[in-house]
Structures are given as structure tokens and as C-alpha cells.
Amino acid sequence: MMPLTFAEVGKQTTIKQIRGRDDTQKFLGNLGFVVGGAVTVVAETGGNVIVNVKDTRLAISKAMAGRIIV
């Protein structure tokens, strides 16, 4: 298991755990990041990570991506 920030670009992975306070977990859950869900890192630009989750492309900060364990 590793943070999403270390996932290989273009490779689909499965979310194993969401770390952080309840409000952080709820925020990420509302975006579609749920345990058992699939996520693919599309690119890393600046301080953001662009991901595909539930057929949607999102940009999240590296800090938030570090809370998602794959």
C-alpha cells in the first residue's frame, strides 16, 4: 500500500484506505474517492495530481492525494 502520489501515471489502482479527519474523508468521498473504487493518475502538474475517478477527471492537491492509500 502507498499514497496515491506514488502511483504510476496511467495505471489503474484500487483505493484501499482514506486517511484524515472525518471532514476530509467525507469531502473525498463526495468527490468519488471510496474504498474499493478505481482511480487512475493521469498527470502531475505543479502541486496538483490529475486523476480519473468514476469516469470523471479531477485535480486534487498532492496533500489530498497523500491521504488516499492505494
C-alpha positions as CSV (number, residue, x, y, z in Angstrom):
1,M,0.0,0.0,0.0
2,M,1.2,3.5,-0.8
3,P,-0.2,7.0,-1.1
4,L,-1.8,8.0,-4.5
5,T,1.0,10.4,-5.0
6,F,3.4,7.5,-5.6
7,A,1.1,5.7,-8.1
8,E,2.3,5.1,-11.6
9,V,0.8,7.5,-14.2
10,G,-1.7,5.8,-16.5
11,K,-2.1,2.7,-14.3
12,Q,-5.5,2.0,-12.7
13,T,-5.3,1.2,-9.0
14,T,-7.8,0.4,-6.3
15,I,-8.4,2.6,-3.2
16,K,-7.5,0.7,-0.1
17,Q,-8.0,3.4,2.6
18,I,-8.8,7.1,3.0
19,R,-6.8,8.8,5.8
20,G,-7.6,12.0,7.6
21,R,-10.2,13.6,9.7
22,D,-13.9,12.9,9.2
23,D,-14.5,16.0,7.2
24,T,-11.6,15.2,4.9
25,Q,-12.9,11.7,4.4
26,K,-16.4,13.0,3.7
27,F,-15.0,15.6,1.2
28,L,-13.0,12.9,-0.7
29,G,-16.0,10.6,-0.6
30,N,-18.2,13.2,-2.1
31,L,-15.7,13.5,-5.0
32,G,-16.0,9.8,-5.6
33,F,-12.9,8.5,-3.7
34,V,-14.3,5.5,-1.9
35,V,-12.6,2.3,-0.5
36,G,-12.7,-0.3,-3.2
37,G,-13.1,2.2,-6.0
38,A,-10.8,2.5,-9.0
39,V,-8.6,5.5,-9.6
40,T,-6.1,6.4,-12.3
41,V,-3.4,9.1,-12.1
42,V,-3.5,11.0,-15.4
43,A,-0.8,13.5,-14.7
44,E,1.1,15.5,-12.0
45,T,1.4,19.2,-12.6
46,G,2.8,21.7,-10.1
47,G,1.3,20.9,-6.8
48,N,-1.7,19.0,-8.2
49,V,-2.5,15.5,-9.2
50,I,-5.0,14.9,-12.0
51,V,-6.9,11.7,-11.6
52,N,-9.8,9.8,-13.3
53,V,-12.3,8.5,-10.7
54,K,-15.8,7.3,-11.6
55,D,-15.4,8.4,-15.2
56,T,-14.6,11.9,-14.1
57,R,-11.3,13.8,-14.3
58,L,-10.4,15.8,-11.2
59,A,-7.4,17.8,-10.0
60,I,-6.6,17.5,-6.3
61,S,-3.7,18.8,-4.3
62,K,-0.8,16.5,-3.5
63,A,-1.7,16.9,0.2
64,M,-5.2,15.4,-0.5
65,A,-3.7,12.7,-2.8
66,G,-1.4,11.7,0.0
67,R,-4.4,10.8,2.2
68,I,-5.7,8.3,-0.4
69,I,-4.0,5.0,0.0
70,V,-3.9,2.6,-3.0
